[in-house]
Amino acid sequence: MQRIGVFVCHCGTNIAGTVDVKKVVEMAAHEPGVVHAEDYAYMCSEAGQEKIHKAIKEKKLTGLVVCSCSPRMHETTFRNAAEKAGLNPYMVEIANIREHCSWIHKDMEEATEKAVILMRAAVAKVNLDAPLKPGESKVTKRALVIGGGIAGIQTALDIAEAGYPVDIVEKTPSIGGRMSQLDKTFPTLDCSSCILTPKMGEVNAHPLINIYTYSEVESVAGFVGDFTVEIRKKARSVDMNKCTGCGLCQEKCPSKKSLSEFNRGLSTRSAIYTPFAQAVPNVPVIDRDACIKFKTGKCGICSKVCQAGAIDYDQKDEIITEKYGAIVVATGFDMIKLDRYDEYAYSQSKDVITSLELERIMNAAGPTGGHLERLSDGKAPKEIVFIQCVGSRCADDRGKSYCSKICCMYTAKHAMLIRDKYPDTNVTVFYIDVRTPGKNFDEFYRRAVEDYGVNYIKGQVGKVIPQPNGKLLVQGADLIDSKQILKEADMVVLAAAIEPNEGVRKIATMLTASIDTNNFLTEAHAKLRPVESPTAGIFLSGVCQGPKDIPETVSQAGAAAVKAIGLLAKDKLLTNPCTAHSDELLCNGCSQCANVCPYGAITYEDKEVNDHGIRETRRIAVVNDALCQGCGACTVTCPSGAMDLQGFSNRQILAEVDAICR
Amino acid sequence: MSIEKNEEFRPKIVAFCCNWCSYAGADLAGSSRMSYSADVKIIRVPCSCRVNPMFILRAFERGADGVIMCGCHPGDCHYTSGNFYARRRMTLLFSMLDYIGVENGRTRVEWVSAAEGAKFSQTMHEFVDKITSLGKNVRLEDLRCRN
């Protein structure tokens, strides 16, 4: 029989405000096995843990029930406290009477009754708990960063600086990401590539960093400390070792009609191309869909002009298999598609553009050489209208429910730059709210309004109508003066919402990392573990976790790196001891458990068993503790009931069911 | 003719929640103060695939009025494929429950992610309403235990 101590936390008034904790303590004393019950204001505090320590020692407790917040919050705290007092940490169960009780119920009587039942279920479970010992697993001292934007670059640099090798996998031909497409950055108006390219160069030159561009993660197996990842290195058709990056092939390539992804389709590029001049690595890729040689078999000009002999039409996709201890996801974002926002005439008029397209237009390396001009007729626009929140903060399902966070600031930046360079161009911004929380952000926005005379109108735009004279008629509302506004504009810029990059869901599935309905990866704790995924060994960097600007991305990238370094610095990890095991007397070796095991943790052995005095050799299932992750799929599949999960055994769950239904 | 509503009826509802998505979703509902009925009691399991049909039958045997199982969305399972097994098992089990005297509406499977606190609360509201409308369940009996 266990000797159980029940500890009920008030959590200030968080629990005690709606749950009669004294009543819970009183009821606990009647439960089987309970020899000690007490309550305290903050069980997780030093003093609270001291109470637990004392009770374990004095009452010789063999099991603990802590009625407190979610086990996802403080299970580890109380397990460590128990271990310090000499109790096996797996003899601790948490009754979640805060998140699942006091916080959601108003009625004291109801909440107390529920808290008592939850306590009972936990006591019933502890009664059947057995001490467990975690195993150990090794840590591969190498990190993988998925995504080569500023988030991935910064994470890789920080990890490598700590002395661990890092691989970056980037799906496009060059690292740099979204930031490389930007012209200037707020709130300092730094030139984006001037601050990014040195970092790209640093990553490229770092002895511990290996970059796989034009590559994608194909599969992920394993678990924290020991992931096995297959990386598909897509055929570049150019030998990376031979290419000198002279650029002659791109110049001579006769197929020049492909739309440039880097310039958001506003200009064309050759079939053999580097996305932009400062690309890292400076090695072109042949777009096989556009290349004449691949389409017709005739051409081969690039091969003829290449003095280094680097062109290799026969190159094939290569699969690289590598082991990693930690994986950082830095897959970034893209703008939403605007096909559901017909009212803004984006698909009808060339002069309705997104902010990222404007970014390219204003960039000296962009499609217009940095001159602000209308894409339809090349004329300089005299009247520009910016429309904010296109698809952000959207109440219906056309857009996104969240605020994209960066648009208010980049629009202020665009407006300011335009007014600065073209003082005779009027700029009007239609907004719902202007959100400028951030260091020097509001000052920046005020400068746009006060010093640069940007006209901000609170209100949304209902429709943009292309006119026969080439102008755009903008119908909007001014909510402050409550009047309709009709404005003729030469150019309309849409601050389209941002969303996680396409394909992030596939990556999340491979990593078994949680993802939310908006395709942002979920963090382990919204406030306290913002750069970790709930899946151990997976870290989050940049916009894949939520909208953020460059400074925030860089700080999160650093934080993710530190977490990864903390993991890589360990020699051994303790494994979860809640693994499956089979009862050799019940197992009949039918193989069904091995069929459902996602980790290949179950094998079969011929083993001599002693079944009630009869000694015979039987084929029985054996679980490899190091591989088993404790999902329990096998326990339900097992027809003879031989498989059971330690820590969540059949008897324990049934006891909980019984306690709840009592 | 109308059936008098029994105001006193408080259903007993057992909710099995997987540790990675739905339990976290329930935590989020809690920390966001999205209330639902106190009649719902949650049992944490590592994965929805840990839920043995036996657990659900046992709940009905012990007087539960409804059992709901929540897991990660299909494709998002922390253990890659656990919820697919759970989905099949529950489909099979639920198809037979009517035969043994448990109405269809007394069981439900719902996929709730860690970010869907509101969905968790909403689901529990709906489920409690459903069970309340069905009224008290007839306890399952294990005939082997009869004399």
Interface residues (C-beta under 8 A of the other chain):
Chain A: S70 P71 R72 M73 N96 R98 E99 H100 C101 W103 I104 H105 K106 D107 E110 A111 E113 K114 I117 L118 A121 A508 T509 T512 S514 I515 D516 T517 T522 P534 T535 C578 V596 P598 Q629 G630 C631 G632 A633 T635 V636 T637 L645 F648 N650 I653 L654 E656 V657 D658 I660 C661 R662
Chain B: K12 V14 N19 W20 C21 Y23 A24 A26 D27 A29 G30 S31 R33 M34 S35 Y36 A38 K41 I42 I43 R44 V45 P46 C47 C49 R50 V51 N52 P53 M54 F55 R58 A59 R62 G63 A64 C72 G75 D76 C77 H78 Y79 T80 S81 G82 Y85 R89 S113 A114 A115 E116 S121
